[in-house]
Amino acid sequence: MDLTIVLVLGLSCLLLLSLWRQNPGRGTLPPGPIPLPIIGNFLQIDVKDIRQSLTNFSKFYGPVFTLYLGPRPTVVLYGYEAVKEALIDHAEDFAARGSLPVASKARKGFGIIFSNGNRWKETRRFTLMTLRNLGMGKRNIEDRVQEEAQCLVEELRKTNGLPCDPTYILSCAPCNVICSIVFQNRFDYNDQEFLHLMEKFNDNIRILSSPWIQVCNNFPVLIDYCPGSHKRVLKNMDYTINYLMKKIKEHQESLDVTNPRDFVDYYLIKRSQENHTQSSEFTLENLAITVNDLFVAGTETTSTTLRYALLLLLKYPHVTAKVQEEIDQVIGRHRRPCMQDRSSMPYTDAMVHEVQRYIDLIPTNLPHEVTSDVKFRNYLIPKGTTVLTSLSSVLKDSKEFSDPEKFDPVHFLDEKGNFKKSDYFMPFSAGKRICAGEGLARMELFLFLTTILQNFNMKPLVDPKDIDITPVTSGLASLPPTYQLCFIPF
């Protein structure tokens, strides 16, 4: 075919697509770069650093813009005002979960993270109510976290001050807290089945944050027909679901409806009560995937934050010294830290907040979807449109944080050294889809970190100035580089 004809056809396609985007029947979408047919704007995005790509687009198109990540439009919200307006002020309109095809395929629309509609409402309502019944936000959950913090300390003592990679030890601690809620028991840190489960969770978060998965999520046809690491995500998920189904079966055989022991028991009782309802969402498959979601949300996010926190404390020993000085003054060396201490430890509280702000764990949040045609600012976003909310743009806003690219707990302290709250602190998202385990995660981060620093000096293997704190991936999650350190007991 003559080159001129090819060029004319190509330009005609682009023109038609541009006109189609402005079709009033589809809604008036926000502005954005002109997409190519089929692949959209994908070639204009750095899949290794999506958050920087969004920053670059926002500079040209403003805080609300449209990208075609493949053939379908995605509306991007950038900056505190736009994100708050959508997730909080118009919470119901933006409450649906958008598709993340690799993760969604593994969960089949079940669970609490990637479900929608009545299933999501019923599952989330039941989960929050049951977690409260099991002591979430109460003293007995704090007792569990404190006990696990002591187990963590004992495990770290076994390293005998020798270099170690803290990845799996720091994964086991929050996972055991979830285990105690879901299964009423914890595992030994050397239990091989337990470690294998940790390995599957860790592997999946690493793969889901890789550039290849960003490609698969935007071109889902690749998931079924191309080889790649996405296949391992599905295989790992199958392993964990089979493991959880085995645990659920054990609970069924020993269930006492008059004396529920844990989350699984409460769910099985609810399921038996709903048996007469054909449309009941309380199925065993939904239970297994909901429990899996509790493990993923309650283990990987917290353990990754802990791992990144220790790396930052190695990099900035003056911060570590100030935290340990506050621990000595408020708690001492022999009493277990408790949540009541936090109000008397503003610098430590600020350090924990700053870790979460700085590492920007889930940069673009999980995708949302509008539940109906939504008038947002001067645009009409059609029902079913995917919406990305840039949490990076909120956590790294220079109007709120004086030097957002610098790790500095002072960002959360006032001029008198008192802890200063910020509406821009959104590491757990906001609105209807805010993380259900936010309270538990905050408790674990404070108690685990203060207990570690109460008992150990942390020694890096290289000079602090040579420690690299750049995330190794920044797709779904920002993951710290692997490192080793020595835990030197006091």
Buried (B, 14 or more C-beta within 10 A) or exposed (E): EEEEEEEEEEEEEBEEBEEEBEEEEBBBBBBBBEBBEEBBBBEBBBBEBBBBBBBEBBEEBBBBBBBBBBBEBBBBBBBBBBBBBBBBEBBEBBBBBBBBBBBBBBBEBBBBBBBBEEBBBBBBEBBBEBBEEBBBEEEEBBEBBBBBBEBBBEBBEEBEBEEBEBBBBBBBBBBBBBBBBBBBEBBEBEEEEBBEBBBBBBBBBBBBBBBBBBBBBBBBEBBEEEEBBBBEBBEBBEBBBEBBBEBBEEBEEEBEEEEBBBBBBBBBBBBEEBEEEEEBBBEBBBBBBBBBBBBBBBBBBBBBBBBBBBBBBBBBBEBBEBBBEBBEEBBEEEEBBBBEBBEEBBBBBBBBBBBBBBBBBBBBBBBBBBBEBBEBEEBBBBEBBBBBBBBBBBBBBEEBBEEBEEBBBBBBBEEEEEBBEBEBBBBBBBBBBBBBBEBBBBBBBBBBBBBBBBBBBBEBEEEEEEBEBEBEBBBBBBBBBEBEBBBEEE
